Amino acid sequence: MPRKTAVDWLLEPDQPAVRYRTLTELLGRREDDPEVREARARLTTEGWGATTLADRSPEGWWASGASLYRPKYLATTWRLLLLSELGLTRREPAVRRSCELWMQRFPLRGGGVGGNSKGTGHHCLVGNMVRALVRFGYADDLRIRRSLEWLQETADPNGGWSCFGRGRNLDSWEGLSAFAAYPRRRWSPSMAACVERAAEFFLDRELHRQGARYPPWYRFHFPVHYYYDVLVGLDLLTRLGYGDDRRLRFGLDLLREKRQADGRWELDAVHPDVEGPMAVWYRQHPSDRPVPLAVEAPGRPSKMVTLTALTVLSRVEAQGGNAA
């Protein structure tokens, strides 16, 4: 990229979502900044946001009205998770209608979101929905508060969450991500303690030490859906303010190693990027393998991965850590 920096590349007008998030999250521009307003105005008319909305049905769903979860990763749940990453909010009527449909179809017993038809919650879905809905502008909604209380109530007493009863693990990051998205001034003391215990669980394992080495964790992805990798961990822990913790050193070293000579990062893979028993199961059941939801090509420089990586390093520097 002669005479051009990675930030210049992110600010190019072809993807207003990347430009908008770069201006606001990386460069700290205010929402009333003229360039920010211009980028935000194009979120629904150009780029990935526009193409995603173009696939939406008039009723508010993607791919299937019968299930908002399947087919993976083309149905409503996954498209809304993507749109939340692109900076769209419920100020867009189409987004608002789809969010309301999403919350109605996944009620959580007690008034939250992320449950099945009987109201039974699953922490992955609850965490993903809360994170996305807060980004969409629903932080004041009582359903969000109740969902966060449920996540707190179902957390492991020693920190973190369990997925499918397998014991707490790094893959179970979605619950912590919900709190990271929720404004800190709204946390109760018990929520803050829950977050601290969960963060300690990740830090104690240096974002990657859990059993045998699992190669997909060391590859960077977008969208992440409900999968974990080291960049997911770095983004989460620095968003929570742990950028000066020495136990991030492994993750930050990996991040620096993967930086290309021109200052950008590549998209390593698109999910489902799995190995081990799950990969074997998919080979045996090819019709059940999810359809990848890709906005960028693997093996090529990625605007979304580069934006996340640079934002992580910026937070580390601001929080007194070593971002060099």
SENULO-686129 format. One record per residue (C-alpha): x, y, z. Coordinates in nm, 2 decimals, padded with zeros to 4 digits. Example, Ala and Ser with C-alpha at 12.3 -4.5 7.8 and 13.67 -1.06 7.14 Angstrom:
2
<<01.23,-00.45,00.78>>
<<01.37,-00.11,00.71>>
This chain:
324
<<00.00,00.00,00.00>>
<<00.25,00.27,-00.11>>
<<00.18,00.61,00.05>>
<<-00.13,00.47,00.21>>
<<-00.18,00.36,00.57>>
<<-00.41,00.09,00.70>>
<<-00.63,00.36,00.85>>
<<-00.65,00.54,00.51>>
<<-00.77,00.21,00.36>>
<<-01.04,00.17,00.63>>
<<-01.16,00.52,00.56>>
<<-01.22,00.46,00.19>>
<<-01.58,00.52,00.10>>
<<-01.66,00.18,-00.05>>
<<-01.77,00.04,00.28>>
<<-01.95,00.31,00.48>>
<<-01.99,00.07,00.78>>
<<-01.61,00.03,00.81>>
<<-01.56,00.40,00.75>>
<<-01.82,00.49,01.02>>
<<-01.68,00.26,01.28>>
<<-01.32,00.37,01.20>>
<<-01.42,00.73,01.25>>
<<-01.61,00.68,01.57>>
<<-01.43,00.39,01.74>>
<<-01.08,00.41,01.62>>
<<-01.04,00.79,01.57>>
<<-01.28,00.90,01.84>>
<<-01.50,01.13,01.62>>
<<-01.83,01.25,01.76>>
<<-02.16,01.15,01.61>>
<<-02.23,01.51,01.50>>
<<-01.90,01.52,01.30>>
<<-01.99,01.59,00.93>>
<<-01.78,01.29,00.81>>
<<-01.95,01.06,01.07>>
<<-02.29,01.18,00.97>>
<<-02.21,01.13,00.60>>
<<-02.09,00.77,00.66>>
<<-02.38,00.68,00.89>>
<<-02.63,00.81,00.63>>
<<-02.49,00.56,00.37>>
<<-02.50,00.25,00.60>>
<<-02.83,00.13,00.46>>
<<-02.78,00.23,00.10>>
<<-02.42,00.12,00.02>>
<<-02.19,-00.17,00.10>>
<<-02.25,-00.47,00.32>>
<<-02.54,-00.31,00.52>>
<<-02.73,-00.24,00.20>>
<<-02.67,-00.59,00.05>>
<<-02.78,-00.76,00.37>>
<<-03.10,-00.55,00.39>>
<<-03.17,-00.63,00.03>>
<<-03.21,-01.00,00.12>>
<<-03.46,-00.92,00.39>>
<<-03.83,-01.02,00.34>>
<<-04.10,-00.76,00.37>>
<<-04.21,-00.94,00.69>>
<<-03.88,-00.88,00.85>>
<<-03.70,-01.21,00.82>>
<<-03.42,-01.36,00.62>>
<<-03.41,-01.70,00.45>>
<<-03.70,-01.85,00.64>>
<<-04.01,-01.72,00.82>>
<<-04.06,-02.05,00.99>>
<<-03.73,-02.04,01.17>>
<<-03.53,-01.73,01.25>>
<<-03.23,-01.95,01.35>>
<<-03.20,-02.19,01.05>>
<<-03.06,-02.23,00.80>>
<<-02.72,-02.14,00.95>>
<<-02.58,-01.88,00.87>>
<<-02.83,-01.73,00.64>>
<<-03.13,-01.69,00.87>>
<<-03.25,-01.39,01.06>>
<<-03.04,-01.44,01.38>>
<<-02.71,-01.44,01.18>>
<<-02.80,-01.15,00.96>>
<<-02.90,-00.93,01.26>>
<<-02.57,-01.02,01.43>>
<<-02.39,-00.91,01.12>>
<<-02.59,-00.58,01.09>>
<<-02.51,-00.51,01.46>>
<<-02.14,-00.53,01.37>>
<<-02.18,-00.29,01.08>>
<<-02.31,00.00,01.29>>
<<-02.68,00.00,01.20>>
<<-02.94,00.08,01.46>>
<<-03.31,00.06,01.53>>
<<-03.33,00.41,01.39>>
<<-03.36,00.23,01.05>>
<<-03.73,00.11,01.04>>
<<-03.64,-00.22,00.87>>
<<-03.39,-00.30,01.14>>
<<-03.63,-00.21,01.42>>
<<-03.91,-00.43,01.28>>
<<-03.67,-00.73,01.24>>
<<-03.54,-00.68,01.60>>
<<-03.89,-00.68,01.74>>
<<-03.97,-00.99,01.55>>
<<-03.65,-01.15,01.67>>
<<-03.73,-01.07,02.04>>
<<-04.09,-01.19,02.00>>
<<-03.98,-01.53,01.86>>
<<-03.71,-01.60,02.13>>
<<-03.87,-01.51,02.46>>
<<-03.68,-01.58,02.78>>
<<-03.88,-01.69,03.08>>
<<-03.90,-01.39,03.32>>
<<-03.92,-01.13,03.04>>
<<-03.59,-01.15,02.86>>
<<-03.47,-01.27,02.52>>
<<-03.28,-01.57,02.40>>
<<-03.51,-01.85,02.50>>
<<-03.68,-02.13,02.31>>
<<-04.06,-02.17,02.26>>
<<-04.09,-02.27,02.63>>
<<-03.88,-01.97,02.75>>
<<-03.58,-02.18,02.84>>
<<-03.26,-01.98,02.77>>
<<-02.93,-02.09,02.62>>
<<-02.64,-01.86,02.72>>
<<-02.50,-01.85,02.37>>
<<-02.82,-01.71,02.22>>
<<-02.89,-01.49,02.52>>
<<-02.54,-01.34,02.50>>
<<-02.54,-01.29,02.13>>
<<-02.89,-01.13,02.13>>
<<-02.82,-00.89,02.41>>
<<-02.49,-00.78,02.26>>
<<-02.65,-00.71,01.92>>
<<-02.96,-00.55,02.06>>
<<-02.76,-00.31,02.28>>
<<-02.57,-00.21,01.97>>
<<-02.90,-00.16,01.79>>
<<-03.01,00.08,02.06>>
<<-03.21,-00.13,02.30>>
<<-03.00,-00.08,02.62>>
<<-03.31,00.08,02.79>>
<<-03.54,-00.20,02.71>>
<<-03.64,-00.40,03.02>>
<<-03.60,-00.73,02.82>>
<<-03.23,-00.65,02.79>>
<<-03.19,-00.59,03.17>>
<<-03.37,-00.92,03.25>>
<<-03.15,-01.11,03.01>>
<<-02.84,-00.97,03.17>>
<<-02.98,-01.07,03.51>>
<<-03.03,-01.42,03.38>>
<<-02.68,-01.43,03.25>>
<<-02.55,-01.33,03.59>>
<<-02.77,-01.58,03.77>>
<<-02.66,-01.87,03.54>>
<<-02.28,-01.79,03.54>>
<<-02.04,-02.03,03.70>>
<<-01.97,-01.92,04.06>>
<<-01.60,-01.92,03.98>>
<<-01.64,-01.71,03.66>>
<<-01.75,-01.77,03.31>>
<<-02.02,-01.98,03.15>>
<<-02.08,-02.33,03.03>>
<<-02.21,-02.43,02.69>>
<<-02.43,-02.74,02.67>>
<<-02.32,-02.84,03.02>>
<<-01.96,-02.91,02.93>>
<<-01.82,-02.70,03.20>>
<<-01.70,-02.34,03.17>>
<<-01.48,-02.28,02.87>>
<<-01.33,-02.01,02.65>>
<<-01.58,-02.09,02.38>>
<<-01.85,-01.96,02.61>>
<<-01.76,-01.60,02.56>>
<<-02.10,-01.46,02.45>>
<<-02.23,-01.39,02.80>>
<<-01.93,-01.17,02.88>>
<<-01.97,-00.99,02.55>>
<<-02.32,-00.89,02.64>>
<<-02.19,-00.71,02.95>>
<<-01.91,-00.55,02.75>>
<<-02.17,-00.40,02.52>>
<<-02.40,-00.28,02.80>>
<<-02.31,00.07,02.93>>
<<-02.10,00.02,03.25>>
<<-02.29,00.29,03.43>>
<<-02.59,00.06,03.43>>
<<-02.41,-00.24,03.58>>
<<-02.52,-00.34,03.93>>
<<-02.25,-00.43,04.19>>
<<-02.34,-00.79,04.14>>
<<-02.31,-00.76,03.76>>
<<-01.96,-00.60,03.80>>
<<-01.85,-00.89,04.02>>
<<-01.98,-01.14,03.77>>
<<-01.79,-00.96,03.49>>
<<-01.47,-00.95,03.70>>
<<-01.48,-01.32,03.77>>
<<-01.55,-01.41,03.40>>
<<-01.27,-01.18,03.28>>
<<-01.03,-01.35,03.53>>
<<-01.13,-01.69,03.38>>
<<-01.01,-01.57,03.04>>
<<-00.70,-01.39,03.16>>
<<-00.59,-01.68,03.38>>
<<-00.59,-01.89,03.06>>
<<-00.41,-01.62,02.86>>
<<-00.70,-01.63,02.61>>
<<-00.60,-01.97,02.47>>
<<-00.48,-02.22,02.72>>
<<-00.75,-02.49,02.75>>
<<-00.67,-02.85,02.68>>
<<-00.50,-02.94,02.35>>
<<-00.41,-02.67,02.10>>
<<-00.72,-02.60,01.88>>
<<-00.59,-02.44,01.55>>
<<-00.91,-02.24,01.46>>
<<-00.86,-02.03,01.78>>
<<-00.54,-01.90,01.62>>
<<-00.71,-01.80,01.30>>
<<-00.90,-01.47,01.27>>
<<-01.26,-01.47,01.13>>
<<-01.55,-01.25,01.04>>
<<-01.84,-01.28,01.11>>
<<-01.77,-01.48,01.43>>
<<-02.13,-01.59,01.50>>
<<-02.08,-01.78,01.82>>
<<-01.72,-01.91,01.77>>
<<-01.42,-01.81,01.96>>
<<-01.07,-01.71,01.85>>
<<-00.79,-01.51,02.01>>
<<-00.89,-01.19,01.84>>
<<-01.24,-01.23,01.99>>
<<-01.08,-01.26,02.33>>
<<-00.86,-00.96,02.28>>
<<-01.15,-00.74,02.16>>
<<-01.36,-00.85,02.45>>
<<-01.10,-00.80,02.73>>
<<-00.97,-00.47,02.60>>
<<-01.33,-00.35,02.56>>
<<-01.37,-00.43,02.93>>
<<-01.06,-00.23,03.02>>
<<-00.80,-00.50,03.07>>
<<-00.56,-00.37,02.81>>
<<-00.28,-00.33,03.07>>
<<-00.30,-00.69,03.20>>
<<00.02,-00.88,03.13>>
<<-00.18,-01.20,03.06>>
<<-00.28,-01.05,02.73>>
<<00.08,-01.08,02.61>>
<<00.03,-01.40,02.42>>
<<-00.27,-01.27,02.23>>
<<-00.10,-00.94,02.15>>
<<00.21,-01.11,02.03>>
<<00.00,-01.33,01.80>>
<<-00.18,-01.02,01.68>>
<<00.15,-00.84,01.59>>
<<00.29,-01.16,01.42>>
<<-00.02,-01.18,01.20>>
<<00.01,-00.82,01.09>>
<<00.11,-00.79,00.72>>
<<00.40,-00.58,00.60>>
<<00.16,-00.31,00.48>>
<<-00.01,-00.28,00.82>>
<<-00.32,-00.48,00.74>>
<<-00.45,-00.82,00.87>>
<<-00.59,-01.09,00.66>>
<<-00.92,-01.28,00.70>>
<<-00.78,-01.63,00.78>>
<<-01.11,-01.83,00.75>>
<<-01.49,-01.80,00.73>>
<<-01.70,-02.01,00.97>>
<<-01.77,-02.29,01.01>>
<<-01.40,-02.33,01.06>>
<<-01.39,-02.63,01.28>>
<<-01.16,-02.93,01.34>>
<<-01.19,-03.25,01.54>>
<<-01.52,-03.43,01.60>>
<<-01.73,-03.15,01.46>>
<<-01.55,-03.15,01.13>>
<<-01.59,-03.53,01.11>>
<<-01.96,-03.49,01.19>>
<<-02.00,-03.24,00.91>>
<<-01.83,-03.47,00.66>>
<<-02.07,-03.74,00.76>>
<<-02.37,-03.51,00.74>>
<<-02.29,-03.26,00.45>>
<<-02.66,-03.15,00.43>>
<<-02.64,-03.02,00.78>>
<<-02.32,-02.81,00.73>>
<<-02.40,-02.44,00.77>>
<<-02.37,-02.21,00.46>>
<<-02.09,-01.97,00.52>>
<<-02.19,-01.60,00.55>>
<<-01.90,-01.41,00.41>>
<<-01.86,-01.04,00.33>>
<<-01.48,-01.07,00.26>>
<<-01.26,-01.33,00.10>>
<<-01.04,-01.56,00.31>>
<<-00.67,-01.52,00.25>>
<<-00.71,-01.15,00.16>>
<<-00.67,-00.83,00.36>>
<<-00.98,-00.78,00.57>>
<<-01.12,-00.45,00.66>>
<<-01.32,-00.59,00.95>>
<<-01.03,-00.79,01.10>>
<<-00.79,-00.49,01.05>>
<<-01.04,-00.25,01.21>>
<<-01.08,-00.48,01.51>>
<<-00.70,-00.54,01.54>>
<<-00.62,-00.17,01.53>>
<<-00.90,-00.09,01.78>>
<<-00.76,-00.35,02.02>>
<<-00.41,-00.20,01.99>>
<<-00.55,00.15,02.04>>
<<-00.73,00.04,02.36>>
<<-00.42,-00.13,02.49>>
<<-00.22,00.19,02.45>>
<<-00.49,00.40,02.60>>
<<-00.52,00.17,02.90>>
<<-00.15,00.18,02.97>>
<<-00.05,-00.16,02.81>>
<<00.22,-00.23,02.56>>
<<00.07,-00.18,02.21>>
<<00.40,-00.16,02.03>>
